[in-house]
Amino acid sequence: MLMTFKPTFFALFLFTTIQALGQSTVSGIVIDEKKQAASFANVLILNEKDSTMVKGAVADVDGRFLTPQIPHNTYLLAITAIGYQKYYQKIEVRADLNLGNIQLLPESKTLSEVEVSVKKQLIERSGDKMIMNVDASPITSGLNGLELMEKVPGITVDRNSETIKVKGKSGVMVMIDDRKTYLSDEQLANFLKTLKSDDIDKIEVITNPSARYDASGTTAIINIKTKKGKNFGTNYIVDMGVGYSNYKEYGSFPKNNQGITMNAKKGKYTLYANVSRNYMTWFNAFNETQELYEGSNLVETRKNIGKALGNGNSWSSKVAFDYDFSKNTSVGFTVQGALSDNLFERTINQSNQQLSTTKAIQMLRNRNTDNKNYLINTHWKQNFDTSGTVLNVDFDVIINKITFDDRFKTTNMLESQQNVVNNQIYSPENFVTYALKADFIKNLTKKVKLETGFKSSFSDNAKDFNDNFRDNGALVNSYFKFKQNIHAVYFMLNTELSKTLNLQTGLRGEQTYTSGTDRAGEELSTQNYFNLFPTLSLNKKVTKDYAVSLGFSRRINRPNSDNFNTFNRFFSPQQYAKGNPNLLPSLNNSISMTHTIKDAFSFSVDYVTVKQFFAEVYSVDSVYIPGNRLIQESIENVNGKVSWWSFSASLPFNLTKWWNVNLNIWSGINMYNYSRENAVVNVNQFYSGLYLQQTFTLNKTLSAEISGYVNSGETWGFETSKPQGAFDLGIKKFLWDKKATLKISVQDPAYLNRYRNVARTNELVSTGEYRWDNRRLRINFTYNFGNTNVKVNQRSNGDNDGGGGGKGRS
């Protein structure tokens, strides 16, 4: 689908003031007092004003270093090595800067350890990328990956469907270490539950990604960066934790976790290995009222009160190895695996009012879930020269195997009669994706940089679904195999128009082919389409402390395999899902403007329009199983207009030397006018949210944190969520010369967090409130030991970690 631009549109971009500066490389050779190479010296580029880290590098065996993509500015260069005095030099980066030989002087006495520590902020900003450093918070220890998502500003988890949303909106793409997961919402939620927060380094939320990224993720991209080896020598980290929660109406729920991490960095190789276990018990509960209509007549009201008690045991491990064949060539691989086994028992009591008849229904559900997930990556990096000509090649394999075994016992009670029915759902699913991508970067001139690349992915998802809700209790099998192949090419040009004005243009083309077949190979659905995704950003440094940027991007939200599955799949005796083989992807066009003050405070305004919007809809089916009214779920494109304005602000500041505050605010107006049959949504709706995090540095080894959020709720599709919020408390204590860390946290002590919603179509109005195990006490202990010669706690600016930022970054 080709997109055309009017001249006035380009004029708007070319003459509107904007944010970031040009970028160049800083290189040199570190030598000792004998003018020999100072191998593996640590090179840090720090902000001149506050000495916070901008970029870090390690000299190779020949003492050479190169730090690419440094924004034009004045910095402080710091170099450290064991046995030598610290070296400092003020540098001014206006073009590629070669510092030549830098000689270190020996210390007057030998040091057993040199530690260069740069304190991480919990929340950082880099272009359009918001970064949450997980270790900086004492309240994130002991959580699983899905629970950790709720601690990130602007991110919520729909606890009914376990869908991740950004500022109340779906269409989020989740990546692990810069690699797309390709998993459905259900698969992703189960995988994230196997990850341990203590194994996650940081979470990046990218709202306006460049053409380098997959075009998926209309709302945002969430990139989960797991920990990797950064320390020279051989280092070990042991962590363990316990947790406990108790509720008068549901009981007690203990938890525990353990893990060990090893990293070794010596000479030309880096090795990282980790294994962890997480055990937890939990509950969730809900209270729903469902009103079923035929035309305008209310024909049935169902009031459901349910609770589930469960336990789960998960193991995860990761091995990563990198080897430098030379200063220009490196290769490596990463293997990550996660296994989990979860059990739960859910009881639902229903009061069912049909005209003058009232009956009671009790449903008992037992589920056993077995989940296996594997991520395999091999990568190659080739530097062709010192000017920044680089080729990166990655090959990924993603494997997910999950089995759901559900057993139902339904008791129907009408007056003195009682009827018991037993049902089963057995659903094994096998998913595999192969992806190959290559990215090439070259500085065409000192002011123009080119980046181009390609990516091809091949996905197969085979789902067996067996249930016996139909045909007099006989098991009915529905086998659906879904293939999706996506081939993409892109290019970007980053041009320094002047010392204070930067232009980045990009274009990505993606060819998508999907096919759904039954067990016999008969085709049930197929699509084949091509889309172009332009991106553009202008970045202007107005003054020393003020920058402004303007950006445009186009993105896509593709339906997943379940959305195309034409078979009816039951999830309870009264509810089933039906796929839509003709479902079209939605396309988002967004324009954004960001103002940045003192590289810290940012204010953004965005406008987004959506074409081919699709949403979850509900119908009432009284024909499929005679004598029963079933609620049918499906995903459909709706007719009408979907757009919104949004405003966000990030305000980090220090009230005192020991009191640090991060304030994030978002708000906007949703402008919806769409319909599905007789169900109409026509609103201009205001929404807002706030995240406030406060850190108190009590002394050199003790800190405390209070954080919390609140959002107003909003409409998405035919569902409207209600206001939601909570707060957490935590303390962090360093022990034994900072080799050990103790974290104690209390999550949602007031038990405020809950999810409430109203789903409304012409045949169903459903109102619900959902609770879960979120009021917890957690205690986590971490101990670091081994031979660590130089330890660098780096603050990454995102340019050197495989992703790249948003506006003005390439």
N, C-alpha and C positions, 0 to 999 in steps of 0.2 A: 504494500500500500504506500504509494508515493505521496509525500507531503510537500506542498508548495508554500512559499512565503511571499508576502507582498513587500514591496520596497519600503513601505512605512514601518513594517515590522523590524527589518534590519536597521532602519534609521533609529528606531527606539533603542535597540541594543547598542548600536555603535556610538550614540551620543549621550547615553545615560551613565552617570558616574558609578564606580564599583570598587571592589575589595582587593585582592592579593597582589603581591609583587612578582617580578620575574625571579627565576631561580638559576643558580649556577653551582659548580662543584668547587670543593676545597680539597687540595691534595698536598702531599709532601712526603718527606722521608725522615724518620726519627733515627738518630744515631747516638752512640754513647760517647764517653770521654776519649775512647780510642778510635773514634770515627768509624766504628763498626755498627751494623744494624742493631737497633734496640727492638728485637722481635717482640711482637704482641703487646706493645705499649698501648695504653688506653687513651683514645683521643676524644675529647668532649668539646662540642661547640655550645656555648652557654649564652643566654641573653645578657646583654651588657648591663641592663638595669637591675635585675634581681638574681642573676646567676642560675636561673632555671634552665634545664637542658633543652636544647633544640634538636640536636642530633648527636649520636655517638657512633664511634667506629673503633676497630681494633687493627693496629698495624700488622701486616703479614710477616712472614719469616725474614723478609728482606727489609723490614722497617717501613715499608710503603703503606700509605693509607689514602683513601679517597672517600669523601662524604658527598654524595650527589644531592641535587635538588635542595639547595640552601636558599631560602628567600633573601633577596637583596636587603642588607641591613648591616649594622655594626655589631660585632660579637666579641666574646672573650674566648680564646682558644686555651684549653687546659689539657695537658698531657701528663700522665702518670705512668710509672713503671717501678717495679720492686727494686729497691736499692738506689733509687735516684730521686733527686729533688723534684718537686712539682714544677712544671713549666707553664707559665702563663704568657699570653700575647694577645694584644688587641688587634683584631682584623676587621677590615671593611670589605664586604662582598658586594661588588657591582658587576663582576663578570667572573668567568672561571679563574680561580686563584690557585697558583702553584707556589707554595711557601718554600720549596727547595729543602735543603738539609736543616733539620732542627736538632740541635745537640743538647743532650741532657747531662746534668752534672751529678756526680755520685753523692749519696748521702754521707754525712759524717759517721753514721753508724748504720748497720744493716737492720732493716725492718723485717719482722716476721710476717707482717701483713699490712697491706695498704688498702684502705676502704674508701672509695669515692661514692658517696651516697647523696642522691638527689631526691628529696622528699616528693612523693607523688601526691597530687591532688586527687580527690575522689572523682570529681567531674572536670573534664578538660574539653576544650573546643579546638578543632583544627579544620578551618574552612567550614563546609557543611557537615562535618563529622563531629558528633558528640561522643566522647569517650568516657566510660566509667571504669576506673581502675579498681578491681574487685578487692585486692589485698589492702587497699587504703581504708576499707570500712570494717569495723569490728562486728557488724551485724549481718554479714553475708556468709560467715563460716557455717559449714554443716548443712547448707541448703543443697537441693538438687538443682539442675540447670533450669527447669521450668519455674521453680519457686524463685530463683535468682532473677528471672525476667521481670518479676513484679517489683523489684527494688530499683529498676532503671527508670529514670525520669521519663514520663510520657508513655511508658509501656504498661498495658494491662493484659491480664489473661482472663478470657471468658471462661469461668469455671464450669459452665454448663457444657460447652463444647471443647474446652481446653484450646481455644483458638487465641493466638497472640495478636494483639492489636496495638497500633501506635496512635495515640490521641483519639482513641475510640473507633478507629477505622481498620478494617481487614485489608488484605492484599499486601502482607508483609513477606519478604523473602529472607530466610534465615541461612546464613553461611557459617561454616566451621573452618577457621583458619583460612579465610579468603576463598573457600570452596563451597559452592552451592550444594545443599543437602539433597535436593530433588525429592524429598519426602512429602507425603500428604500431611495435613494438619494432625491427623491421628497418629501416623507413624512418627512425625516429628515430636509430638508431645511425649510419646513413650520413650523415644531416644533421649530427649533432654532429661527425663527423670533418671536416666542411668548416669548422667554426668554429675560430678561433685563440684560444688562451687570453689573448693580449695584447689582444684586443678585448672581453674579458669583464670587467666591473667587479666583480661579486660573485655568489655563489650562495647562495640562501636555501633552507633545508630547513624546511618547515612541517609539524609533526606533528599539530596539532589546529586545522585551519583553521575560520574562521567560515562562516556561511551565505552570505556574499558569493561565496565560491569555488564553482566547479563541484564537484559531489558526487563526481566521479571521484577516484581516488587513495586507495585504502584504507589503504595503508601510510604514505604521506607525499606531499607536493607539493614538487617541486624547481623553483624559479623561477630561471632564468638571466637575470641583468640585464646587458645589454650596455652598453658605454660610450656616453655622450651628452655633448654639449657643455655645459660648466659655466663656461667662462671668458669674460669680457668681452673685446672686441676680436676679432682674428682670430689663431688659434693653429694651429700645425701640429705633428704628431708623426710622426716617421719611426722605424720599427723594423725590425730585420733580425736574423736569427739563423742559426746553423748547429748541426748535431748529428751525432753519430757513435756507432755501436755496432759491436762486433765480437764474434763468437763462434767458437770453434775449429771447432765442428761445422757452422756454418751460413754463415759468411762475414761480410763487412762491409756496413754499412747506413748510408749518408750521408743527411742531411736538410738542408733549408734553408727559410727563410721570410722574407718581406718584406711590409711594409705601410706605408701612409701614411694619416694621419687629419687632417682639417681641421675646425675648428669656429669659427663666427663668431657672436658675440652682441653685438647693438647695437640700441639703441632697442627696438622692438617685436618684433623677430624673432630667432630662433635657428636656425642652420643647422649641421648636422653631416653630414659625408661621410667615408666610409672605404672603402678597397679593400685587400685583402690576398691573398697567395698562399702556399700551403703545399705543399712537395714532400717526400715521404718514401719511403724504401724500408724494407721490414720483412720479418719472417718470423713464422710460428707453427708449432708442432709439437705432436704429441700421441701418446700411447701408450694404446691401449684394448684391453680384453679383453671380449668379448661372449659370454655363455653363453646359448644358445637351448634352451628346454625345450618338450616336449610332455607335458602333465600333470606328473608328477614326474620324468620321464626327461630327462636331458641328451642332446640329439641333435646338437648342433653347438657348437664353440668357435671363435671368430674372434679372432685377435690382430692388431690393426692398428697399424702404426707409420707415421706420416705427417708430412710437413712441407710448408709452402707458402712460396714466395718471391714478394714482390709489390712494386709501386710505385704511387704515386698522386699526382696533381697536382690541387689544388683551388684555386678562386678564390672569394672571398666579398666582398660589398660591401654598403654600407648608406648610405642617405640619409634624414635626418630633418629636418623643417622645422616650426617652430612660430611662430605669429604672434599677437600680442596686439592684438585690435581695440580693446580698452579694458582698464581695470583689472579688469573683471569677465568679459570674454569672450575666449577664446583658442581657436584651431583649429590643426590640424597634421596631418601625414601622415608615415608611415615606410614605406620600401620596402627590403627586404632580400633579397638573392639569393645563392645558392650553387651553384656548378657544380663537378663533380668527375668525373674519369675514372680508374678504378683497374683495374690488371691484376694477376693473380697466376697462378702455376703451382703446383699441389699434386700431390705424389706420395704414394701410399699403398701400402705393401706389406703384404699380408695372408697369414697362415698359417692355413689353414682345416682344422680337424680334424672329420670327420664319421664317427663310429663307427670303422671300421678304415681309412678313406680319408683321406689328407692331400693337400691341393693348395695351390698357391701362386697368389695373384692379385696383379697389379700394376695399379693404377688411376692414370692420369695425367689431371689435370683442369686445363684452362685457362679462366679466367674474365675477361671484360671487362665492367666495370660502368660505366654512364653515368648520372649522377644530377644532376637539376636541381630546385632547391627555391626557392620564392619566398614571401615573407611581405609582405603589403601591409596597412597600417593607416591609417585616417583617424579623427581624434578631435576632439571638441568639448567644451570645459569652460565652464560658465556659473556664476559666483558671483552670487547674488541679493541678498545683503546681507553685512554684516560679522560676522554672528553664526554663520556657517558653513553657510549654506544653499547647496548645490552640486549641480549636475547634470553628470554625465560621460556622454558617449555615444561608443561605439567601434564601428567597422565593420571587420571583418577578412576578408581573403581569403588562404587558404593553398593553394599549388599545389605538388605534388610529382610529378615524372616520373622514373621509374627503369627501366632496362633491364638485365637480366642475360642474358649470352650465355655459356653453359658448353659446352665441348667435352670429351668423355670418350674416352679410349682405354683399354680394359680388356683385359689379357692374362691368360688362364687357363692355368695350367700343371699338368698332371696326368701324372705319370711322364714319358714321352717325348713326350706330346702337348701341343700349344700351340694355343690358339684366341684370336683377336684380334677384339674387338667395338668399334665406334665408335658413340658416342651423342652426343646434343645436347639441351640445354635452352635454350629461348629464351623469355624472359618479360618483356614490356613491361608497365608498370603506370602508370596515370594516376589521380591523386588530387587532388580539389579540395574545399575547405570554405569556406562563407560563414557568418560569424557576426556578429550584431548584438546589442549589449548596452547597457543604460543603467542608471546607478546614481544615486540621488537621496538626499542627506543633509540632514537638517534638525534643528536643536536645538529640540525642542518646548518645553522649559523650560531653565533653567540646569542642571538635573540629569538631564534626559531627552533623549536623542538618538535619532532615528529614521533608519534607512537602509532603503531598499527599491529594488527594481530587477527587471529581466527580462533574459533572454538567449534567443536562438533561433539554432541552428546547423543547417546543411544540408550533409551530406557525401556525396560520390559517389566510389567507388573501383572502377575498372574494371581487371581483371587478365586479360591473355591469358597462358595458360600452354601451351607447346608442348614435348613431349618425344617421343622415339622409342624408349623402353624397352619398348614394347608393340607388338603387331600386326606382328611380323616386321620391326621397324625403321622402320615408317612413322610420320611425325609425327602425334601425337594432340593435338588442340587442346581446351583447356577454358577457356571464357570465363565469368568470374563478375563480375557487377556488383553492388556492395553499396551500399545507401543507408542512411544513419542521420540521422534528424532528432531533435533534442532541444530541447524548449521548457521554460524554467525561469522561475519567479518566486520572490522571496525577500523577507523583511523581517527586520530586527534592531532591537531596542531595547536601548540602553545606559543604565542607570539608576544614578545615584549614590544609594545608600540612606543613606549617611552619609559623613563625611569620610574614612573609612577602609574603606568597604565598597562594592563595585561589583558590579552584576548585569548580565550580558548574555544575552539570549535571542534565538534566531533560528530561523527555519523556512524551508526551501527545498523547493519542489515541482518535480519534473522529470518530464515526459512524454517517453517514448522510443519511437520507431518505427524498426524496421529491416526491410529487405527485401533479399533476394538473388535475382537472376534470371540466367538463361543468356542466350546471344546472341539467342535468339528472343523473349526477354521472358518466358519461362515462370518462374513463381515457384518457387524452390527452398527458401527459408526466409523466415519473417516473424515478427516479434514486436511487440507493442504493450502497454506497461505504464506505470504511474504510481507514483512513490515519493515519500514525504515524508521529509525529512532534518532532524530537529531538532538544534539545537546549544544549549548552555547553559554558562555559566561564572560562577562566583562568585569574587570577588577581594578579599582582605582584607589591609590593611596592619596587621600585628599590632603592630610597633614601628617605630621609625625605620629600622632596618636589617634587618627581617625581614618577608617577605610570603609568603602561602600562597594557592594557588588550586586550584579543583576544576572540572573540565570534563567535558562529555558531548558526543559527536557520533556521527552515523550517516553512513556513506559507502558508495559503490558501486564495484565493479570490473566494467566491461562487457567482454565478449569483443570481440576485433577482427575485422575482415573475414575474415582467413584462417581464423579459428576456425570460421566458418560456411560456408566454401567446401566444398561437398559433393564436388567433384572430387578424384580422387587426383593428387597432385602429387609427382613424383619429385625427390629432391635428390642421389641417387647411384644407381648400378646396384643397390644393395641396400637402399635406404631410401626410403620415401615418406610423405607426410602426408595425412591425411583429415580433412575438416571435420565438424562436428556441428551440424546445423540446429536442434536442440532445446536447445542449450546455454543455461543460465540465468546471469544475472549473480550475483556474490557480493555479500553485504551485510555490512558490518562495523559493530558497535556497540562504542564504546570509552569508558571512564571513566578519567580521569587526575587525578592530584594532583601539584602542583609546589610546592616550597619554594624561596624565593629569599632569599639573604643578601647584604646590602650591594650589591644590584643587580648582582652579579657571579657569585656561586656559586649554582648551581641543582641541585636534586635532584628527580627525577620518578619516579612510579610509575604504570604504566598497566595496565589490564586490557582485553583485546579478545576478542570472540567473533565468529565468522564463520558466516553462513548461506549455503547453496547454494554451498559451496566448490567450485572447479573447479581441476583440475591436469592436467599433461601426463602421459599414460600411453603405454605401449609394448606392442605385441602382435607376434606372429610369424605372418605370413601365408604359407602354403605352397600356396595355391590360385590366387591371382591370376595369377601367371606360373608355369605348371607346371614342376616341376624346380628351382625356386628358393625359398628361404626369405627373405622380405623382412621387414624391421623396419618396422612401421607406427606412426607417431606420430599421436596425436589428443589433443584437449582434452575432458575429460569432467567433469561434476559427480560428486562422490563422496559416498557415504553415510556419515554419522557426524558427529562433533563436532570442531570446530577452535577452539581458544582459546589465549591465552598471557598470562602476566604479564611485564612488562618493567620494568627499573629503569635509569635513566641519570643521570649526574652530569656537570656541566661545572664545571671548577675552574681558572680563570685566576688566576695569581699571579706576583709578581716575587720571585725569590730574592735578587737584588741590583738595583741601579739599571740594570745593563747586561744582566741575564739574566732574560728573560721566558718563562714556561711556560704552555702551554695543555694541560690534561689532560681528555680526554673518555672516560668509561667507560660501557659499557652491558652489561647482563646480563639474564637472565630464564629463564623456564621455559615451554617449549612443551608443551601438553597436547593430544595428537592421538589420536583414535580413529575412524578411517575406513577404508573398504575399497572396492575395485573388483574384482568377481568374487572370485577367491581371494587377491588381493593385499591384505594387511591392514597398516595402520600403527597401532600402539597403543603410544605412548611418552609418558612424562613426561620431557622432555629439557631439560637445562640448557644454556644458551648464554651466551657473553660476548664482549666485545671491548674494545679500548683503542686510543685515538689520542693520541699525545704529540708536541707540537710545541714546540721551544725556539728562541727568537730571542736572539742575542747582539749587542748594540749595541757594536761595538768602538770607534767614534768617531762624530763627527757625520756622516760620509759613508760609513761602512763597517759592514755588518751581516752576520751569518751565521745560517744556520738548519739545524737537524737535526730531521727529523720522521719518524714511522713509525707503523705500526699493526699490530695482530694481532687476529685473531678466531678463535673456536673452531670455526666451521662449524656447520651445523645442517640439520635436515630441512625440506624444503618440498615438499609433494606426495609423490611417490614417489622423490624424489632427496635424497640426503644429501651435503652438501659437507664437505670436510675442513678442518682449520685452515689459515689463510692469513695472510701478513704480509710486510712489507718496510719499508725505511727509505730516506730520501733526504737528500742534503747540498746546500747551496747558499750562495753569497755574493752580496751586492748592494752595488755601489759607485756613489755619486753623483759625477758629474764636472761640471766647468765651471759652478760655482755652481748645482748641482742641475738644470741644463738637460738633462743626459744621465745615463743610467743603464746600468750594465753588470751583467748577471746571469750567473753561471756556476753550473751545477748538475750533479750526478751523481745519476741516478735508479737506485735499487736496485743499488748497487755490488757487493753480495754476491750478486746474482742469486738472491734468496730467493723472489720472488713467483711463484707458480704456482697453478693451480686444479685441485683434485682432487675427484672425486665418485664416488658409487655410485648408479646408478639401478636400482630393483628392482621388478618386477611379477611376476605368476605365470608369465609366459612368457619373461621376459628379465631377466638380471642383467648390467649393464654397468658396468665399472670403468675410469675414465680419469684421465689426468694431462695437463694442457695447459700449454704454455709459449708465450711470445711475446716480442717485442722490447721489453723493459722495462729493460734495463741500458744507460743512455745518458749521454753527455756532451753538455750543451747550453750554448751561449754565445749570449746575446741582448743587443743594444744598442738603446737608445731615445734619441732626441734630440728635444727640445721647443724650437721656435723660433716667432717671430712676435710680434705686438703683444698682450701680455696685461696689461691694466691692473690687474685684481684677480683673483687666483686663489684659490679657496676649495676646499680639500679637505674635503668634508663627510662627516660620519658620519650616515648616514640611520637614522632609527629605524623606518622601514618604514611609517609612517602616511601619508606624503605621496608615495608612489611607486606608487600604483595598486593596492596589494595589501591592506594591512591585516594585522594580526597574528593571533595565535591567541586565547588566553583573554583576556577582558577588553578586547579591542580591537575597534573597530567601524569 
